[in-house]
């Protein structure tokens, strides 16, 4: 694999880093998360119009830039460095690929150019806090069990009698940027109890009745979550008919999401490490900078190796999204360990609201809760690769004492 960046990718990184250094410092982040939308709308429009960020990986025929996942990963690494509050992940990573994969020609033409231009933000709403499973990161999305089933639970959909359209009932408790998104892709059950199946529906909160969106208090304010309540809410089926296999589209989309989240986590980990290195150069104890102590140097060196390994994995996943789950596991682990060490090496001052170190620590914890945890990401990747099965499909001897598919089986 050639890990060298192209001149265009380097230019994306340089331009974005310069802009975010001016517009999204720690004070800017705190101001943005206090707004109703949870992000700086002016900065988002600038990122969309001047840099084409939300349309970076969308085809040119739909108003996108026509680049690939690698360019978007470079951008996500830079937004991760400053913990930029923005709808980029929800819109460009979660929603847009599903619209491009499943939408009709009319739906793609109507929605994707607006997304690429930054005029429309979107997100994916799945019930039960099962986003990681729905995307095929910590479990098998086939069958849609993650969306709830039977006559109760999840979100239910029914066709409108004598008319085109659908009505949705239910609730999704943890929707990324769900309080501000202009378009919701809602996973819902239809077909009744015996033949229940999961489909995706388009809900436009600005015009649909019977929808309540509530921004929740989240651990990481730069990654806002919302509760979506649907009560006889008008919706449009995503796709031409109700025979589309949604779960087969969610898993490929999930691999791309994982690659972008890995790049974002690497950017955050690298920034936390850089800030810590600068701090230990100036903080003195017994007349010496604490960075001059050998024990501190060893800890920082270990963190550097861990971040660099995670960066290599994230870049590889951007080139081959099939490795997205493992890259995300390594990046989230690196972020968690690096931010925890950063708080300690800041000698305890790193956690008050006045210091930005705690923002990185909270991002690490919140991302692992929402998209992980790390051991489940690795467990599912191992099961998919058949690492604990013999050629005939039987479990190997090393996993005989653990339940199939469990984290304990991987630990063995």
N, C-alpha and C positions, 0 to 999 in steps of 0.2 A: 504493500500500500504506500502511495506517495502522499506523505503528510504535509507537503509544502502547500501553502496557501497561494491562490492566484492573486494577481495585482488587484483585481476587482474585490476579492474577499478582504484583502488588507485595507483597501480604501473604505469598505463598509465599516470595518472595525475602527479605523482611525477617525472617520467622520462621526460615528456614533459616540465614541468615547469622548471626543472633544465637546460635542453638544451636551451630553449628559453630565459632564464635569461642570458645565456652566449652569445647567437648568435643574439638575436633580441631585443636589447635595443632601446631607442629612436633614437640614432644615426644610428643604424643598419636599423631601419625602414625607416628613411629618405634616407639612401643610396639605399635601395632596391627599393623604389618607383621611383627613378631617372633612373633606368635601363630601357632598351628597353622593357623588358617583364613586368616590374612593380613589380618584386619580386626577391628574392635571389635564383637563380637556384641551387646553391650548397646546401643551406639549405633545399630546397624542395626535392632534391634527397636523402639527409640524412633522412629526415622525412619519405620518402617513403620506402627506403631500410632498414633502421635500425628499424623503428617503424611501418612500414606498414600502414601509416595513410590513403592514398587514398583508400586502399583495406580493411579497417577495417571492414566495413559492407558488403563486397562482399563475396559470397560463396567460399569455398576453391577450388571447382572444377574449378573456374576461376582465381585462383591465389590469392584470397583474404584471409583474416584472419578468416573469418567466424563468426565474432561477430555481434552484433546488433546495433540498433540506439543509445542505451544508451551509449555504449563505444565511439561511434563517437561524441555524445553530450559532453561527458567528455573532449574529445580532443578539440572540438570547444570552450568550455569554456576557456580552457587554451590558445588557439590561440587568442581568443577575449581579454584576459587580456593584451596582448602586442600589440594588433592591427596588428597581423602578416599579411603582404601582401603575399598572396599565392592563388593558384587556387583551394584550398580545397573545398570551398563551390560550386563553379561552376562545378568542376569535380565530386566530391564524392556525393554531395547533389542534383545537378540539372541533370547532364547528365547520370551518371552511373545507377541510378535507372530506368531511362526511357529505356536505352539500355537493361537492364536486364528484364524489363517488356514487351517490345514490339519487341525487336530484334529477328531475326531468330537464330537458333543454330549456324550457321556459323558466323553471326555478333557478337554474344556474345563471341564465341571462339576467334575471331580475335581481338576484342577490349578490353574486360574486363580484361584479364591478363595484357595487356600493361598499362591500367589505374591503376590497383592494384600495379604494379611495379613502378609507377611514370614515365614511359617512354612516356605516352600520356596524355595530358591534354585536357579537353573538356568543352563545355558550351552549354547552350540553348539560341537560338536566336529567339525572338518573335518580330514582328513588332509593331510599335506604342507606345512603352513604356508601354506595358500592361502586364508585367511579373506577377505582383501580381494577376491580373484577370485570366490570363492563368493558374496559379497554383491553382486557386480556393480559394484564400485568401481574396480577396475583391469583388468577384463577381462570377457568375456561368460560368464556362468555357464551358458548354455544347453548342454545335452548332458552336463554334469557331468564334463568332462575334468579339472577342477581336483581332483576327488576321487580321481584315480588310475583306471586302467582295466585291461582285459585280465584275465589270470589272476593277476597279481601287482600289488602296489602298492595303496595306499589301504586302505580297510576293506571287506571282503566280507561279504555277508549271505546266509544260506540259510534257507528255511523249514524248520520242524521237521516231519518226516514223520509224518503221522497225527495231528497236533495243531496247535492254533493257537499261533502264536508264531514267533519267529525266533532265529537264533544269529549272532553277529557275531565276525569275526576281523580283526585288524589293529591299527594304531596311529595315533594322532593326536599329533603331537609338540608342538604349541603351542596349548593350549586355555586360553582366558581363564578364570581362577578354576576350572579343572577339578579341582583337588585338593580343593576344599571344596563344590562344588555338590551339592545333593541330588538333582538330576535332570540327565541329559545328553541332549541332542538330537544324535544321532550321524548324520552323513551317510555312507552306505555304498552300495556297488554290489551289485546283485542282477540276476538274469536270465541269468547266464552270459556268456561272452565275446562271442558274436555280437550279442546283444541287451542288452548291459549298460546299466543305467539307475541313476540315483542316487535314493535314497529317504532319508527321515528316520526314525529309530527312537528310541524312548524307552528309556533305560537308567537303572535305579535302583541306584546304586552300593551303597547300604546293604543291599540284598537280593540283588543279582545276583552270581553266582559267576564266577570267571575274569576279573576286572577288577583291574588294578593302576594306581594313580594316584600319580604322583611329582611333587611340586612342584619346579620347576626354578629354578635361580639365574638371575634375570632382571636386565636392566639397570635397570629401574624396579621397585623392590620394591613400590610402591603399585599396580602393575598386574601381579599375579602370574600366571604361566603354569604349566601342568602338562603332563606327558606321560601319555597315556591308552593303556594296553595292554589289548586285548580278546582273550581266548582262549576260544572257545566260550561267549560271554557271552549270557545270555538277554536278549531285547529285545522291545519291543512296537512294531509299526508305527504311525507317526503318521499318522492319517487312516483312512478307511474301507477302502481297498483299495490295491493296489500299482500302480494306474493313475494316481495323482495326479502332477501335474507339479510337482515340488519346485522346480525351477529358476525357474519363473515366480513362485513365492512368495518366493524368496530375494532377487531383485532389488528388489521394493518394500520388503521389510524392510530391505535394505541402505541404501536411500535414507534411511529413518528413522534408522537407526544413524548414518549419516554426519552428519545434522543434529544429533543429540545429541552426538556426539563433537566436532563443530565448536564447539558451545556450551561444552562442557567445556574445550576447548583455549583458547577465548577467555577464559574465567574464569581459567585458569592464567596466560595471558599478561598479563592485566590485573593480577593479583596480583603477578607478578614485576616488572612495571613500577612499581607503587606502592611496593613494597619498595625498589626501586632509587632512586626519587625521594627517599624518606625518608633513605636512606643518604647520598646525595651532598649533602644539606643539612647533614650533621653531620661528614662526613669532610673534614679540612682538609689543604691543601698550601700551603706558603709563606705561612701565616697566613690563607688564604682557604678557604672551603668549596669543594670541587671543583665543586659544582653551580652556582657563580657564574661559571664559565668558559664563554665563548660556545660553544666546541666541544662541551662536554658538554650544554649546553642544546639545541643543534641535534640531537645524537644522540637525546636524549630526546624531542624534538618529532617526529622521524621515527618513533620507536617508537610514540608515541601515535597518530599518524595511521594507522599500520599496524594497530594493535590495534583502533581504531575501525572501520576498513574491514572487518576480519575479523568484528567483532561485527555489523555491518549484514548481512553475507553470512550469518552463522549465524542471525540472526533471520528473514531471508527464507526460508532453508531450512526453518526450523521451521514457517513458513506454507505453503511449497510445497516438499515434500521432493524434488521432481524436481531441485532445485538442490543437493541434499545433497553430491554429490561435489565440485563446485567450491567450495562453502562449506568443506568439510573441507580441501581443498587450501590455501585461503587462510588458514584458521585454523592449520593445522599449520605453514605457512611463517612466519606471524606469531609463533607460539610458539617456533619454533626460533631465529629472529633475535633476538627479545626476550630469551630466556633466555641466549643467547650474549653479548649486549651486557650483560646484568645481571652475569654473571660477571666480565666485563672492567671494568665500572664499579665493581664492588666491590673493585677493585684487587688481584685475585688471591686474596682471602680467601673468595670465594664458593663454592669447590669442596670444601673439607674437609667431612667428615661433620658437624662441629659446626655448620655453617651451612646454612640451608635453601635457599639459591640453587641448590645442586647438585641438589636434588630436582626442581626445575622443569626444569632443563637435561636431566636424565635422562628425565623424562616426555616432553619434546619429541622426544628421539632415539628412545625406545622406541615411541612412538605412530606415528612415521613409518615405522619398520621393520615394525610390525604391520599398519597400515592404509594405508600408502602404497606407495612414496614419492610426494612431491608431484607430480613430473613425470608419473608414471604415472596419478595421479588426473586430472590435467588432460588428458593424452593420451586417456584413455578417454572423458572427457566430450566432447572435441572430435570424436572418432570417432562417438559417438552423435548428436551434433548435426549431423554431416555437414559440418563446417567445411572439410574438405579434399577434398570431392567435388563434382563438377559435377552438375547436375540429372539427367543420365543415369546417375549412379552411378560414373562414371569418376573416377580421382584427378585433382586439379587440377594445373596446371603447377608450382605452388610446392612440391608434395610429390612430384614425379616422381623426385627423387634420394634419397628415403628409403623405407625399407621400410614398407608399409601397416601402420598401427596402431602405429608405433614412436614413441618419444619424440623421436627426431631429426626425424620428420616434423612434429611440433608445433613444434619449435624453429625450423624453416624459416619 
